[in-house]
Amino acid sequence: MTSLLLTGATGAVGARALTLALADPRVERVVALTRRPLADPDPETRVVLDNRVVDFQALPEDADWWQVDAVACALGTTRKLAGSPDAFRRIDHDLPVRVGELARAAGATSYALVSSVGADAGSRNLYLRVKGETERDLRACGFPSFTAVRPSGLYGGTRTRQENLGDRLAGASRVLSPVLPARYRPVHVDLVARALLDAAISAVPGEHVLESETL
């Protein structure tokens, strides 16, 4: 049975991953780190939900809830919503990596990350470069199992923010999916959430990349 640390549980992918985790027979406990409290789970749910409301800019280093088996990270934003390149990098790079460092130090052996198609630490594109740097720096944390899930545009799920241009383009491109290269076709959030959760729980040794066309 797996104890799982989940970040990004209020976003489209993270919320779906939380729902799946609470119904997964492989999971016994979910520690969900959020900025605001989550709704109470169904009282019939067997899995324990330990919701910790935290300041992500000042994560406690010695909290006992870092002691989990696996981490599933669905944290992410856009440059526009973050307000600046530095703020975007803090959310999409610094926070996932810091969570990884603290969880690994406490004994976690598996980390699964929602990244992006085209992630590349050498890219000139800010978004893709930061995603690639995050993957690189999480690999350096030394998890026996590390998986980067790299979806293309997302559709479906419940968004906690206003729809942006990327969301609209992803929705419009669904019409063109049959003629788009498989890697760039929009992916439903359910598929991404399932891949994220399975990668974290299965903890297959080594470093893995799940490209969009495989989801």
N, C-alpha and C positions, 0 to 999 in steps of 0.2 A: 504494500500500500504506500502511496506517495503523498508526501506533504509538499504543497506547491505554493510558491510565492508568485503573485500575479500583480503586475503594474499596468496601468492604462485601462482599468476595469470599467471606466465610465465612457470610453470611446466605443465606436462601432464594432471593431474587432474584439477589443478587450471585454466588452459587455457580453458578447456572444461566447467568448472563451470562458467567462465566468459561469454562464448558464450551463455550458457543456461540462465544465469541471465539477460542478455541484451535482451532476447526474452521472458522473463517471465512476464505475465500480473500482477503478484503479486508484482513486483519490480518497484519502481519508480527511485531509484538512487543506483548506485554501486560505492563505494569508493574503488579503487584498489591500494593497497600499493605495490610498486615495486622498484627495484634497478635501473631499466632503463625504459625509456618511452615505453608505449604500442602504438601499431598502433591505429590510429583514428578509431572509430567504423563506421559502415555504417551510412550515414547521415539520413537514414530513420528510424534508431533505436529510439524508443520512450523513452527508459530508459536512464537517464543521467549517463554518465561514468565520474567519477571524479578521474582521475589517479594522484596519489601523488607519486612522486619519492622521496624516503626517504633513510636515513642512518639507517638501522635497529639496529645498535649498539647505536644510539642516537635518539630514537624516541621522538618527542616533546610531552610533557605531556598536554599542554594546547591548542592544535590544535582543531578548531571547527569541523573538520571532524571526530573526535572520536564519535560525537553525531549521532549514528545510532541505528537502532532497533536490528540488528542481525550481527553476525560475522561468516564467513565461512573461516576456516583456512586449507590451503593445503600446508603449508610450510613443507619442509623435504629434507633430503639429505642422504648420507651414510657416514660411518666412513672414507672410502677410499677417497671420494671426499672432505670431510671436512678437512682431513689431520691429525687429531688427535682426541682422545676421547673427549677432552675438547671442541674443535671446533664443533664437531658433536653435543654435548649436548647444546651448545649455540644456534645452529640453530633449533634443533628439540625439545628443551625444553624451553630454556630461552626466545626465541622470541615469540613462541605461547602464553606462559604464560604472558609475558609483554603486548602483544597486548590485551589479555583478561583482564588484570588488568585495563588498560587505557580505554578500551571500556566500561567495566562494570562501572567504576567510572563516565563515561559520560552518563550512562543511558541505555546501551544495555541490553537486557533481554534474548538473545538467543545466544548460541555459539555452532557451529558444527565443529568438528575436524577430519581430516584424520589421523587416528592412524595406527595400524597394528594388524593383527591376532596374538594372543599370547601376546599382551601387558601386562606387569606385573611388577609393581614397585619392586617386590622381585626377579626378574629373575637374573640369573648369566650372561645371555647374554646381552651385552651392549645395543644393538639396542632395544630389547624388554623391558629392564629395563627402558631406557630413555622414551620410548613411554608410559609405565605405569606411570612413574613419572609425565609426562606431563598431562595425564588424571587426575591423582590425584590432581595436583596443580591447574588445571583449575576448577575442582569441587569446590575447596576451594575459588574460586573467587566469588561464590554466584550467578551465573546465574540462574534465574528461570527455564530456559530450557538449558540443556547441553546434547549433543550427541557426542559419539565417534564412528566414522565409521571405522571398522577394516577389511580392505580388506586383502586378501592373495596377492600373486604375481599379478602384473598388466601387462596388455598388451593393445596395441592400443594407440592412441593418438600421439602427436608430442612431442618428447623429446628434451629438450634444453641442454642436456649433452650427453656425449658419452655413448653408451650402455655398461652396466657392466655385471658381472657374474650373478647377481640376475635377470636382465632383460632376459638374455639368458636362464636361468633355467626356468623362468616363461613361456617363449615362448615354450621351449621344453616340459614342463609339460602339455601344452594344448593337446598334443597328448595322454597323459595318463589320461586326465580329467575323462573319464568314470569310471576308476578304483580307482581314488583318493577319499579320504573322501571329502565330499562337502566343508568342511571348508577350505581345502587347494587347491582347484581348482583355477586357475588363473581367475581374474576378469577384465573385460574390463573397461578402465578408464571412459567411458561414464556412466556406472552403478554407479561407485563410485561418480562421479561428481553430478549426479542426486540425489543420496541419501544425499550427503553433502548439496546441495542447498535446498532440500525439508526439511531436518531437521532444517536448520537455519531459513527458512521462516515460516514453520508451527509452530515452537516454542512450541511444546507440553510440558506442564509443567513436571518437574522432570528430572531425570538423565537416559539416555538411551545409550545402546550399540547396534550397528548394526553389527552383525558378518558377516563374509565374505559370508557364505552360504545363507544369506537372501538378498543379494544385487542383 
